[in-house]
Amino acid sequence: MHHTTAMLIELGAIILALGLLGRLAGRVGFSPIPLYLLAGLAFGQGGILPLRASEGFVATGAEIGVILLLLLLGLEYSATELVTNLKTQYPSGAVDFVLNAAPGAALALILGWGPVAAAALAGVTWISSSGVIAKVLGDLGRLGNRETPVVLGILVLEDLSMAVYLPILTTVLAGVSLAGGAVTLLIALGTVGIVLYMALRHGRLISRAVSSDNPELLLLVVLGLTLVVAGVAQHLQVSAAVGAFLVGIALSGEVAEGASSILTPLRDLFAAVFFVFFGLHTDPADIPPVLLPALALAAVTALTKIATGYWAARRAGIPAKGRWRAGGTLVARGEFSIVIAGLAVGVEPRIGPLATAYVLILVVLGPLAARWTEPLARRVTRRGDHRAPAPTGEPAAVAEPVEPVEPVHATG
């Protein structure tokens, strides 16, 4: 069969399957992300029926999916809101790093992999998946919730931290001189600083230049600008996702609203492709040998992420329900974890299968945790209140009024 013909058939089958899985997930009130991942696992390397002809297109589509997810997130907030968020959330970022990087580093040292592998596995367990979480927030209609800026503040701090962490890790893995690593780090930080400055000082001018009453022209200009900035950011050792997010931050007003409505269907398509691509490049045969340590690490770091989100939301004055929602939303790991593990495979080959199993577990558990952490915490709290006896000789405490449910504004 001709290569182009095979590619079209495979792509059509993939997209059709995604549509059917999405409909199934919608009917049962479930996020489609785990189903997309399992479909990729079934038809990837070592799966039931490996897909080869469409591999290149799917890989490119996956990159575009992450970029569009972060662009649409950026369009929800202005540059001023971003800077305010970063100023108020940096203590939460520090807590996030300590709680979630430590388990990965500790496991690598316990397994005898050495300090370099420990630094890499620390990054794998530290960074939440901005792509998965962006999709989950949209699916659950939580973009307008009070705790969402707290979640996004932590994600942005993590993504910006990658501009520092990845060059350092690459330098350590490659054994590059301290001077060479310092130059790479300065370039990365300078790039982020310039883009932030442009977004803050000249965001209105950028929005005017991009603005168009023609939806087709607006789509082409915004998408083209985003891909160019993402590509340049990647070349300068800054995450393409960070570049796309900052483009979204730079656009405001009617331009942001128009671009969001036009790009949302495109984002949904390529985001689904990203999750399938992740599963396609995982060999099921590599997972069983590392499943137990991966499960243990996933359990520990799921709890530490929930604790991180709860603490950060409490610090921001969010009510109890929002605190648990924030914690559950942060559980998923994804694209950055795989990138970090890929860099470290040359130094410690065993880190690849472990990281893959770990991310697969949490990328499936993440949407479930986002949905069910708060209801489960509420049930446990109520049972504890009912079981706790009143002190002898004192009247039972009067139950506190039930916290009103916060309105949810779906923007996707």
N, C-alpha and C positions, 0 to 999 in steps of 0.2 A: 504493500500500500504506500502511496506517495506520502512523504513526510507532512506536507501541508494538510492533506486530507486527514491523516491520523491525528494531527494536532487539533484540527477543528472538531473532530468527533470527540476527542478526549476533553477538550475545553467545554463543549456542549454538555457532555455527560456530567462533568464536575459542577457546572453552574446549575444544571437541572437538579442534580442531587442536593446541592446546597439549598435550592428553593424548597424542595420537598422536606428536607430536614428542618428548615426554618419554619415551615408551616406546622410541622409536627410539634416543634418546641413551643410555638405560639399557642397551639390548642391546649397544651398541658400547663401553660404559664411558666415555661422554663427557658433559660437563656440558651440560645443555639450554639454557643461557643464550644462546650464539651462535645457536642455531636459533630461539629466541623472538625475538631481535632481527631476524634476517633475515626471519622471517615478518611482523613488523611493517613492515619496510622494503618488502616486496612488496605489502602491502595498505594502505599509508599514502598520503600526499600524493605524487602522481606515480607511484605504483606500478601494479601490474597491475589491481587492482580495489579502489579506495579505499572504505573503510568510513566512513559518515557518521552513520548513525542512532545508533550506540552510542558516539560520541565522548565525550560528556559523562560517561557512566558509566565508561568506560575511564579517563578522566583522573582521576576521583575514586578509582577502584580502584587506580590507580598510586600516588597519594599514600598510601593506606592500606597498600599493599604495602611501601613504604619504612619506614613507621612500624612495621609489624609485624616487619620484618626486624631493626630496631634494638632493639625491645622484647625479642624473643627472645634477642638477643645479651646484653642487659643482665641478663636472668634467669639467665644462666650465672655471673654474678659478683656478689659482695657489695660493699657500699659501701667496706668496709675494703680489699678487694682492689683496687678502682678507685683509691683514694687512693694506696696503695702503688705501684701501677703508674705513676701519673702522676709520683710523686716519683722513681722510678727511671728512667723513660723520657724525661724532658724533654730530656736531651742528644740522644737519638735523634730527638726532634721537631725540634730545631734543625738537625741534619744533614739530615733529611727536607726541611725548608724550603729550605735552601741548595741542595741537589743538584737538587731537582725544580722549584722556582720559577724558577731562573735560566735554564734553556733556553727557557721560554715568554717571559719578558721579553726575552731576547736576540733571539729570532726576530721579535717585534713591532717592536723597534727596528731590526733589519736591514731589515725590510720598509717602514720609514718610517711606522709607524702612530702614533708618539708615545708619551710616557710613560704617559698614562692607559690606552691600550690595552695597553701593556706590563704595567702592574699587573694588568689583568684577565686577560691570557693567562698570566701567572705563576700566578694562582690556578687557572686551568684545568688546568695541567700539574702543579701541586703536590698537589692533593687526590685521594686514591684514593677509589674508590667503596665506601662502607661497605655499601651494599645488595648489590652484586655479590659482594663478598668474603664477606659473611655467608652468602650462598647457596652460594658455592663451598666454604667451610669445612664447611657442613652436607653438601653433596653428596659431598665427599671423606672425610667422617668424621674430620675433624681437630680438632673442638672440644676434644678432650681431649689433644691433643699439647702437648709442652713449649714449642714455639715460638709457640703460639696466643696466650697472654697478651702476648707481645711485639708481635705483629701488632695485637691489639686495643688495646694501649696507644698505638701510633702512630695508629691510626684515631681513638681517642677524643681524642687531642691535636689531630689535624687538625679533627675536628668541633667541639671547643671553640674552636679558633682561628678557626673561621668566625664565632663570636659576636663576635669582634673585627674580623676581616677584612671581612665583608660590610657592616657599618655604615660602615666607613671607605671602602670602594670605592663604596658608594651615595652617600656624601657627596661624594667626588671627582667621580663621574660627573655628579651633579646640580648641582655648584657651590655646595652649601650652605655656610653660614658655619661657621667652626671651632667656635663655641659650640654651634650646632645639632647638628653631628656628635658633639661631646663628650657631649651629653645622651643621644643615641641609644646611644652606646657604653656609657655608664654604666648605662643601663637594661638593656642586653643582659647585661653582666657581672654586674649585681646579680641578674638573674633566674637565671642559671646558679648563682651562689653560694647563693641561697636554696634552690634545689632540691637542690643537693649537701648543704647543711646539714641539710635535712629527711631526706634519705636516710641520712646518717651518724648523726644524733642520734635520729631517731624512726622509723627503718626498721621496727623491730619492732612499733611501734604501728600503722603503716600496714598491715603484713602482717596483723595481727590484725583490723583493721577490714575488710580486703578478704576475709579467709578465709571459706570456706564449704564444707561437705561436699557441697553440691549443685553438680555440674559446670556446670549451666546458669547458676546465679546467679554462680558464680565467673567464667565467661566474660563475662557481661554487665558485671559490676563492673570487672574488669580492663581489658576493651576500652574501656568507657566512660571510665574514669579516664585511660587512655593517650591517647585521642583528645582529651579536654578539655585535658590538660597539653600535648600536642603543638600544639593550636590556639592556646593562650595563649602558648606559647613562640614560635610563628611570628609572632604579633601583636606580640610584644615584641622583634622583630628577632633572635631566637634560632632556630636550625634546629629544625623540628618533629622531625627525626630525633634530635637531641640530647635534646629533651624526652622522647621515647619511651624512649631508652636509659636516662635517669636514672630513669624510672618502673620499668623492669626492675631497675635497681640497688637501688631502694628496697625491693622485694619480696624476701623470702628464705624459706628453709626449705621447708616443705611447700607453702606458697602458691606459691612460685616453681616448684616441681616440677609441681604440679597445673596451673598456668596454662600452663606450657610444653607439656605433653602435649596440653592442650585446644586451644591456639592454633596448634600446628604445622601442621595441615592448612589452616587459614585463611591462615596466613602463606604457605604454598606456593602457594595459589591466587592471592592478590593480588600476590605477588612476581612470578609469571609474567606477570600483567597489566601490572605496571610495565615489564618488559622489552619487552613487545609495544608498549606505549604509546610508549616511547622510539623504537622503529623507525617507528611510525605517523606520527610528526611530523618525519620526515626525508625531504626530497625527494631521490630518487636523482640528479636532474639537477644538483643543487648540488654534488655530491661530486667529479666528475672534475676541474674546474679547480683545486681545492685539494688534490688527492690526493697529489702529490709532496711539498709541504712538510709535509702532515699525516703522511705515512709517515716522513719524516725525523725529525720531532719525536717521533713515537711510538717510533721505534727508540731514540733518545737517552734519552727519559724512561723507557722500559721498563728500560734498563740502569741508570739512576740509581735507580729504585725497587728493583731487585734488590740493588744495592749498599747502599741504605739498610737493607733488611731484613736482609741478611747482617751488616752492621756492628752493628745493634741486637741481633740474636740472639747474635752473638759476644760482645758486651759483657755480655749476660745469662748467659753461660756455656753456651749451647746448643751441642751437637755440630754437626759440619759439615753433616750431612744436614738438620738442622733449620734451619740458617742459610740454606741454599739454598731450602728450602721457604718460609721466611718472606719472602725476597726475591721469589720468584715469585708468592706470594699477593698482594702489594701492587701488582702491575702495573696492574690494572684501574682505569680512571676511569669516572665515570658521572654520577650525579644532580647533585652539586654543581658539576661542571664545566659542565654545561648551564645551570644556574641563573646562574652567573657570566657565561657567554657571553651569555645573554639580557639581562642587565643592561647589558652593554657594547655591544650592537648599535647602540644609538642614537648612540654616539660614533664607532664604527668598524664599519660594516655588514659588512665582509669577515671580521670575527672570527667571525660566526655559522657560515657554511659550514665554515670551517677547524676550529673547535672541534667541530662535529658530526662531520666526517670523522675527526678525531683520536680522539674518544671512541668512535665506532663501531669503529675499528681496535683500540683497547685493550680495549674491553669484550668483543670477540670473542677477542682475544689473551690477555686476563687469565686466564680459566679454563684455557687451554692452558698458559700460563706456570706457573700454580699447580701443575699436574699434572706438567709435564715438566722444569722447571728443575733440580730435584734429580737426576733420573736422567741428564740430559744432562751436568751438571757432574761427576757421578761417572764417566761414561764418559770425558770429556775428561781428568780427573785421572788415571785409570788408564792411558790411552794415554801421557800425559806421563811417568808413572812408568816405563812399559815402555821408552820411547824414550831416556830419560836414561841415558847410559853412566856407569859407575862411574869415578871418578878413577884415573889410572894409578898402579899400585903400591899401591892400597888396595882392600880387599874391598868388594864391593857391599853397599849398606845392606840390612839385614834389613827386610822389609816389615812395616809395622805391622799389628797384629791388626785384623780387620774390625770396624767399629763395629756393635754389635748393633742390630737394628731396634727402634725405639721402639714400644711398644704404642699402638694407636689406639683410642680409646673414642668410638664414635659416640653422640651424645646426641640427634640429630634423628631 
